[in-house]
Amino acid sequence: MKKAQKEVSVIARFMTLIHRILALLGAEGLEGLWRRVMFRWSVMTRRDNWRFRADLPTRRALRRQRKHPIPGAPKISVVVPVYNT
């Protein structure tokens, strides 16, 4: 009986993983999925590879940000002193 329960829990965990993968593919695309997998792999193997860091935006996220700018975004002005030049 325990073996059958264990098999069911393994199948349920596998199905949960598949759902998470499909949701990530839909939200962030293949690049986002690859980054997430490589980031977790580098954490497990204790290697720090900056290319796969989770806080770096994907190309898809950058495109989305450029397409939909923040309304009322602050404009940055640069002031250059001309005194004693």
C-alpha positions in Angstrom: 0.0 0.0 0.0 2.8 2.4 0.8 4.5 1.8 -2.5 1.3 2.8 -4.4 1.0 6.0 -2.3 4.7 6.8 -3.0 4.1 6.3 -6.8 1.1 8.6 -6.6 3.0 11.3 -4.8 5.9 11.1 -7.4 3.4 11.4 -10.2 1.7 14.4 -8.5 5.1 16.1 -8.0 5.9 15.5 -11.6 2.6 17.0 -12.8 3.2 20.0 -10.5 6.6 20.5 -12.0 5.2 20.3 -15.6 2.5 22.9 -14.7 5.2 25.2 -13.3 7.4 24.8 -16.4 4.4 25.5 -18.7 3.4 28.6 -16.7 7.0 29.9 -16.7 7.3 29.3 -20.5 4.1 31.3 -21.0 5.2 34.1 -18.7 8.9 34.5 -19.5 9.5 32.3 -22.6 12.3 29.9 -23.2 15.0 32.3 -22.2 13.4 32.8 -18.8 13.0 29.1 -18.3 16.7 28.5 -19.2 17.8 31.2 -16.9 15.8 29.8 -14.0 17.1 26.3 -14.6 20.7 27.4 -14.9 20.4 29.7 -11.9 19.2 26.8 -9.7 21.9 24.6 -11.1 24.6 27.1 -10.3 23.2 27.5 -6.7 23.2 23.7 -6.3 26.8 23.3 -7.6 27.9 26.5 -5.7 29.1 28.3 -8.8 28.1 32.0 -9.3 27.5 32.8 -12.9 26.2 36.3 -13.4 24.5 35.5 -16.7 21.9 33.3 -15.0 21.1 35.5 -12.1 17.4 35.7 -11.3 17.3 39.5 -10.9 18.5 40.2 -14.4 15.5 40.9 -16.7 15.0 38.8 -19.8 14.7 40.2 -23.3 10.9 39.6 -23.2 10.6 41.6 -19.9 12.7 44.5 -21.4 10.6 44.5 -24.5 7.4 44.6 -22.4 8.8 47.5 -20.3 9.7 49.5 -23.4 6.3 48.9 -25.0 4.4 50.0 -21.9 6.3 52.8 -20.2 5.3 54.0 -16.7 2.9 56.9 -16.9 4.3 60.0 -15.3 7.8 58.5 -15.3 10.4 61.0 -14.0 12.5 62.8 -16.5 16.2 63.1 -15.6 18.0 66.4 -16.2 21.7 66.8 -16.2 23.1 70.1 -14.9 26.5 71.0 -16.1 28.3 73.8 -14.2 29.9 76.5 -16.4 31.5 78.6 -13.7 35.3 79.0 -14.0 35.6 77.1 -17.2 
